[in-house]
Amino acid sequence: MALDERTLALLACPLCKGRLVWNATTSELICRGERLAYPVRDDIPYLLRSEARELSAADLEQLPK
């Protein structure tokens, strides 16, 4: 799945309401503020805290700015 800029602009982190960044390599939406990665499966973003995985500082450094 590839998220276009318009779709990505509509999505926000459900916890902090911050901007999400698309990571095509892992098919995840990343919230830098909460340090969470929300999965996208079958073109559906799962924006639930229980579905998200926590990111380490090293994980965040590897992501494009």
C-alpha positions in Angstrom: 0.0 0.0 0.0 1.2 3.5 -0.7 -0.4 6.4 1.1 -0.6 9.6 -0.8 0.0 12.9 0.8 -3.7 13.8 0.9 -4.7 10.7 2.7 -1.8 10.9 5.1 -2.7 14.5 5.9 -6.1 13.3 7.1 -4.7 10.8 9.6 -3.5 11.6 13.1 -2.2 9.7 16.1 -5.3 8.7 18.2 -3.4 9.4 21.4 -1.6 12.8 20.8 -3.4 13.9 17.6 0.1 14.4 16.1 1.2 13.9 12.5 1.8 10.3 11.3 4.7 9.4 9.0 4.3 6.5 6.4 7.0 3.9 6.5 6.6 1.9 3.3 9.3 -0.6 4.3 7.4 -1.9 7.3 3.8 -0.9 6.2 3.4 1.2 9.4 2.2 4.7 10.3 4.7 6.2 12.7 4.0 8.7 15.5 7.3 10.2 16.6 5.7 11.9 19.6 4.3 8.8 21.2 7.0 6.6 19.8 4.5 4.2 18.3 4.2 2.3 15.0 0.6 1.6 13.9 0.3 -1.3 11.4 -1.4 -1.1 8.0 -2.9 -4.5 6.9 -4.8 -5.0 3.7 -4.8 -1.3 3.1 -6.5 -0.6 6.5 -4.6 1.4 9.1 -5.1 0.0 12.6 -4.9 3.1 14.8 -5.4 1.4 18.1 -2.9 1.5 21.0 -3.3 -2.2 21.5 -2.3 -2.8 17.8 0.7 -0.5 17.9 4.3 -1.5 18.7 6.6 0.7 20.7 9.6 2.2 19.0 13.1 2.6 20.6 15.2 5.6 20.1 17.3 3.6 17.7 14.2 2.8 15.6 13.3 6.5 15.4 16.8 7.5 14.3 16.6 5.1 11.4 13.4 6.6 10.0 13.6 9.3 7.4 13.0 12.8 8.6 
